[in-house]
Amino acid sequence: MKRLIIAFAILFAVATDANELARGISTFTSNLYQQCAKSTSGNVIVSPFSVTNALALLSQATDGNTLQEIKRGLHFNGDKSAIASEFQAHYGLLKTGAGKANLSIVNQIYVQQGHEINKNFGQVAVEKFRSGVESVNFAKNVETAAIINHFVEEKTNGRIKKLFTPEALSADSRVVLVNAVHFKGDWETKFYESETYKGKFYTSQTDSVDVDFMNIDTYFKYASLPDLDATALQMKYADSELSMIFILPNSRTGLSALEDKLKNYDLGSVTDKMQERKVEVSIPKFTVEFETNLNDALKNLGMGEMFSDNADLSGLLQSGESLKVSDVVHKAFITVYEGGSEAAAATGLRIIPLSLELNMPKFLADHNFMYYIWDNKSKTTIFIGRLTNF
């Protein structure tokens, strides 16, 4: 069978309504993060929205059990047409919610010369998913990798480089689906650089490293989360519905136990529990880059058939050639500093033929924690990750 590659690049309604779509994305977010966290003991940053977007686009070319697995894995209801229309509406919500923050979401389909994208799939990709379509020669793998990587780098403000190596592409590749996401926003309440100090960040119960901590005390949304044995802090971006939410385990070694509780967890419920109060906040400045192959993670989440010879991607090419997904690659970046944060990600699928001030709480993030960038308008987690070391 020939091959299809799905790639993601990240820099930091209809039959079912937008809220139901958002709940599905939220549940998939927790499950995907949990899978990625299990794959490494180090830092993690992924864009579940980028992955969801690319898989939702792919679903438009699938049928039978392959389609049902993707829908179950992403926790989507409705038929393909409904899913496509929901995503079209979701893009509008995200754009509106971003406000003055910079949020860019793009899709691109690369197809092997001599082959044509199925007309129905192509129409949905362009009209509903705002995707471009470009003909390339995968046999010229060095040249084609450069074309794809240049697109991703440009769309992520230079943050995601070399999503594909030339060796990942070959003459038997038929289609590459790419989604790229870039975000950059200023904090609504900025940290003063003069208040940044050196402090200890604990990588275990006793081991620590000296890092730069941003420091401020003012009003933020804050919550105690007994079910997760943690506390949460929400920091909003200026003139935007977007915010960054930090979840800090109560103990220095509590992150693993917290992550174990995330299966099918609705991250949107965290904001529902928050109240505004004055908080003394100390958060380290950090930059994280993360690259992973998501094949095993998606198989573990019940989406294995698209990788097998039983895959039904019959709606992808006009010829109806039998195809399967060979690789789902994901690369992401985030940097958090006094003025705000920037994040980017890319996903690629390669397809082959078959408060009280007197009791002011202190949010001291001096040990392993998780975080996510959240859009309050669409109820969507755009990026999620954890910090465990420097």
N, C-alpha and C positions, 0 to 999 in steps of 0.2 A: 504493500500500500504506500501511496505517496504521503508526504508529510505536511502538517500545518503547525506553525509555531505561533503561540500567543505570547506577547511581550508586554510588560508594564513598565512605565517610567514615571517616577514620582519625584518632585522637588519638595522640600518641605512644602381628576384621575378617571381611570376608565373602569374596567371590570372590577378592579380593586382600587381603593383610594390611595392617595399619597401617603397617608399615615401608615397604611398597611405595608406599602413598599418600604417606608422608612423603618418599620419594625423588623422586616425581613433583613434589611441591610445591617441593622443594629445587631441582630442575633448572629448573622454570618460574621460580622466584625469580631465579636467575642470568640467565636469558634476558630476563625482563621488566626487571630492573635495567639490563641492558646496553642495551636499547632506550631506556629513559628517560634514561640517561646520555648517549646520543648526541643526544638532543633539545635539550640545553642544555649550556652550559659552566659553569653555576653549581651551586649546592647542589641536592641531590635527597633526598627522603624519600618512600617509598611503602610500602604494606602489601601485599606479594604475597599474603599469606593472605586479606586482604579481597577482592582481585581474584579469586583462586582460588575463594573461597567463593561470590561472586556468579555467576561463570561456571558453577560446579558446580550451583548452584540453577537457573540458566537451562537447563542441559543436560537437566534433567528434563522440559522442555517441548519438546525438539527431537527430530528423527529424521533418518534418512538421512545424507547427507554432512555436514550441519550439525553433527550430533552427533559424527560421526567426527572432524571438524576440531577441535572443542573438546577431545575426548579426547586427540588427538595433541598439540595445543598445550599442554595441561596435563600431559601424560605420564601419563595415567590408563589403566588397564586395566579389564576387567570391564564389565558392563552398567549401565544407569542405576540399577537397584535396588541393585546392589552399591556404586556410588559414593555413593548417598544414605546407605546404612547405614554406610559407612566414615566419612563426614563426621559422622554422629551419634555414632559412637564417638570420633572425633577431638575433638569438642567436649568430651567427658568427660575425655579425656587433658589437653587444654589447661587446663581448669578445675582439675584436680588438680595439674598441674605449676605453675600460677601460685602456689599456696600462699597466703601472706599478701600477695602483690602483688595489685594491683587490675587484673584483666583482664576486660573486658566485650566480648562479641561478639553483635550483634543483627542480624536481618534483618527487612525490612518490604516488603510488596508493596502498591503503590497501583494500583487498577484504575479505569478510567473508569466513571462511573455509567451504568447501562443495559447493562453487560457483566458477565459472570460469569467468574471464574477456572475453568478446567477442574477438575472435581471431583477427578480423580486427582492432577493437579499440586498442587492446593491441599492435599490430604491429605498428600502427601510434604513440601511446603513447611512445613506446620505441625508435623508429627510428627518429621521427620528434620532439618530445618534450623531449627526453632524460630522460624519466621517468623510475623509478624502479617500480616493482610490488611485493607486499608481501602479503602472506596469514596470516590472524589473526583470533582470535575468539572474536568478539565484545561482546559476552555474558560474557566473563571475562573482564569486562570493566576497572577494576583497572589496570590489567596487560597490556591491549591493549593501554590504555591512556598513560601509562608509555613508551611503545614502540614508539608511535607516537611523544610524547613530547621529548623524548631523541633524535630522529632523527632531529626534528626542532631545538632543543637547540644546537646540534652539528653543524648543517649547518649554524647557525647564530652566531657562535662564542660565544655561551652562552648568547646572548642578549635577545632571545625570549624564555621564560619559560612557561610551562603549557598552551600551546595553547588550549588543551582540558582538561576538567575535566572528571573524570570517569562517572559522571552523564550524560554527553552529549552523551555517547555511550551506546548501549543496544543490546539485542539479535536480534531486528528487523533492526538494521543497516546492510547495505549490502556493501557499498563502502565509503571510505573516500579518497578524492583527496587532496593532500597537495602540495603547492608551497612555497618554502622558498628562500628569497633573502638576501644576506649580502653584504654590501659595506663598504670599509674603504679606505680613501685616504688622502694624505698630500697636503696641499695647495702649489700651485706653488710659491706663495709669502706668506711666513709665517708671522704671527704676532710675535712680540717680547714680551715675557712674562713680561719683565720689563716695557713695555708700557701699560699694562693692568691697568685700573683704576676703582674706584668705581663711579658709576653715577646713575642717576634716570631713571627708565624705567616706563613710564606712562601706567597704565592699564585702565585709563579713561582720560577724559579731565583734571582732577585735581588730581586723586589718583596716587601714584607712589610707587615703591619699589626700594631699593638700590641693584644694581647688578654689576657684573664685566663686564666691557666693554673692548673688544679687540680694539686696535687702531693702525692705520697705514695710511700714505699718500704716495701713489705711483700710478702707471698707472694700471687702470682696464677698462674693458668694462662697459659703463654707458649709461643710456638713460632716457629721460623724456618721460612719457607716459600720455599725456593729456587725452586720451580716458578712462584711468583708474584713472585719477587724482592721479598719483603716479610717483615715480621714481624707476629705476631698476639698480641693480649692479650684475655683473657676476664675480665670483671668481673661477678661474680654479684650477684643481688639477694637481699636477706635473706629467709630462710625460704621459698625458692622454687627451682624448677628453671629459672627464667628467668635469662638473663644477657645482657650486651651485649658483643659481640665487635668489636674494632677491628682493621682490617687496614691497616697503615702501609707504603707503598712504601719501599724502601730509599733511593730518590733523591727529591729535591724535585719532580721532574717525572715521576715514575714511575706516577702514577695511571692515565693513559690506557692505557699498556701493560698494566697489571694488568687493567683492565676488558676489554681485547681478549681476554684469556685466559679469560673467565668463561663463554663459551658452553657450555651443558650441564655446567657445573662443579658438583660436589656440595659445597655449603658445609658440609654436615655433616662432611665429611672433615677440615675445619680443626681441629675440637675433638679429633678422634682423634689429631692430631699434637702436642697440647699436653702440657706437663709443668709441674707446680707448682714454682715457684722464686721467690726474692726478686728483685723488679724495682723499679727506680726509675721511677715513672710520672708523666708530665706530659701532661695532656690539657686542651685549651681548653674553657671553658664555652661552650655555643652553643645557639642556638634557630634552627630552620629551619621554614619553611612552604613548601609546594610544591603546585601545582595543575596538572593536565594533562588533556588529552583523550587517551585510550588507543586510539582507533580505529586509527591507523596502526601503533602498536606491536603490537596484536593481529593486525592483518592481516599484518604482517611475520613474525609467529610462526605463520602458517598458519591463522588463524581468520577468514578474510575472508568466507566465504559468509553468515554470520549478518547481515552488513551489506547484503547484496545482495537483489535481487528473487527469487533462487533460495532464499532462507532457508526452512528448514522449522521453524517454531515452532508447528506445528499443535496441539501439546498444551498451549498456554498459555491460550487462551480456550475457554469452553464452546461458543461459536459456530463455532470452527474457522477464524475469519477469518485470512486471510493476513497475516503480520506479518514485520517485520525489525527489527533493532537499528539505531537511528539514532545514538546516542551512548553512549560509555562514559566517564564523567567520574570523576576521582579527585582527592581533596584530602587532604593529610596535614600533620601538625605533629609536631615533637619538640623538647623542651628537655632539656638535660643540665646538671646543676649538682652542687654538692658533696654534697648528700644523696641524689641518685638521678637519675631521669629520668622524663619523662612523654611519652607519644606517643599520637597519635590519627589516625584516617584514616576516610574514607568513600568508597565506590564506588557509583556509580549508573548503571544501564542504562536508557535510555529506549527503549521499543519502539513502533514505529509499524506500521500495517498495511503489509505488506511493506516444675735450677739450683744454681749454687754462689755463696755470698755473696761469696767473694773475687773472683769474676768476675761480679758482679751486672750483668745487662743493663739498659740504659736505654731505656725506651719513651717517646721524646720526640715527641709528635704535633704537630710545629711546621710541618707542610706537609700538602698535600692527602691525605686518607685516606677510606676507606669504613668502614662500620660496619653491624651488624645486631643486632636483638634476637631471641634464640634460645631456644626451649624445648627443653631437653635430654630431657624425658620423651617428648614426641611427635615430636621431631626436626623441628621446624617453625620456619622463619624468619617472624616476625610482621611485622617492619618491617625495611627495608634502605635505606641512603642513603649519601651522601657529603658531605663538607665541603670546599669549595674557596675560600670567601671569607666575609667578615663584612660 
